[in-house]
Amino acid sequence: MTTTAGETEQPGPLWSTAAVARRMGVSPATLRSWSRRYGIGPAGHDPGRHRRYTATDVAELDAIRSLVDSGVVLTAAAELVRSQRRTGPPAAAVVRPAAAASPVAALVAAAVRLDSVAATEIVTAGLDERGVLATWEQLGLPALDGLDPLVADDGGCADSQLLLSWVLATCLRRLGAPPDAPGDRPVLLACAADEHHTLGFDVLHAALAERRVPVRMLGATVPDTALLHAAARLRPSAVAVWSQRPDTARSEQVSGLTEHTDVVLAAGPGWSAVTLPGTVTRVDDLRAALALVSAVTTPVPA
């Protein structure tokens, strides 16, 4: 089967339908039905020939079963696993034990169970192994996206999203900023005056801390006067203001900051339709924001 665009899985041990069915605890007919309905299973099957499952096919089915066992409906579980083909790394070439699942699937399953302990362990392991940005892009964000189909119009399963957001923020905030060195000009981060979404800047704060860049975070819903006062006191190397939603983005909150710093970033999707002064840089990608800020800062020696 194809794992990512232009990349075909290398030949390896192939599994029969009967063997995979026994592993999953379902009938061969059910497996064939899943393949037709949800696009999970061998690709390019020729009519009249036996299906053969690759290690990647089996790993995807393991992930689906883990999600379903945790209470995720089959349609949503299959969609999450399919999305991993597009946004995540390919599944392992060697089939893991039947109880194992991909980190994203395991994190979604933990969130659905409202198991904050398991979710914290998964996120912490990701941070240790991959670092901040890779963990966010390959684990945290895909898991949050994977919960979207489960949230009903009446708010059902929103508790899982809230728990996962809290776990991610808690794990990221444990990566404290380095101590200041004499003469340091820290980066100043703040959310717009009516903006309650802080997770994007929790990621940026942790990524800067990981690089030993001095940073201050003012948090959610920062009033204009408080932000200007902090900028005047700190004389930061850069100021970034986060807006998740258009109704929280106001050019007035960023226009006066250039008196106190050389770099002002309007960060987040909320700024997309706002007319900004030429002295303010619009950025909605965390990697781009990190690169811009890192270019004007000096890491603290370890």
C-alpha angles and dihedrals in degrees: 000000000000113000101185136357108300093357121108122196114252117247114268141144111331125214126215121232090247093053093049091046090054090049092051095041093236136107123268088244089058091052091051089049091052090052092053097042104035106022093241116137140038115357122221096020113182116221112249094026128098117261115244120198121212125215089260091053090052093046090053091050090049089054092049092050091050090052094046091048087056093054102268113140114247096244092054093043091053092047091052092051092047090050089056089064087063103036108023138055117279117274117266116283091226119060112244126214113298093252093056125095137179114282091249093051091045091050092049090048091051091050092050089052088047086235102155093172093059092041091052091051091052094048093044091051090050092052091049093049103035110018129237106299096040091049091051095046098040102032118011101042096042090050092051090047089049090058093054095084089052096057107097125209089256092057097261111162091014084116088066091054092048092050093048092048090051092049092050093048092047093051092046094049091056087072094083123200117260120258115270122259121215111283095015118154105203128210112254119215125188139159119236118270096268098026116117098174108098103158095097091056092042085062093047092046091051092046091053091047089050088057091047093245113153109246140172123203120199094184132212130353098010112185117232093244093051092051093048091047092051092047091050092051098043101036086208125206088234139359123209123189118197125215121175097177130041093235091064097050116096124167090215091070094060104030096078096048095082089077089069105034141026096227125051120176126194097204130190138037094284092077095057096103099033121107106231133192115261089248092064122078119214115217130166099173118085093211090054091048091050092050093049093048094043090054092065100038137074119222117234110249113253 
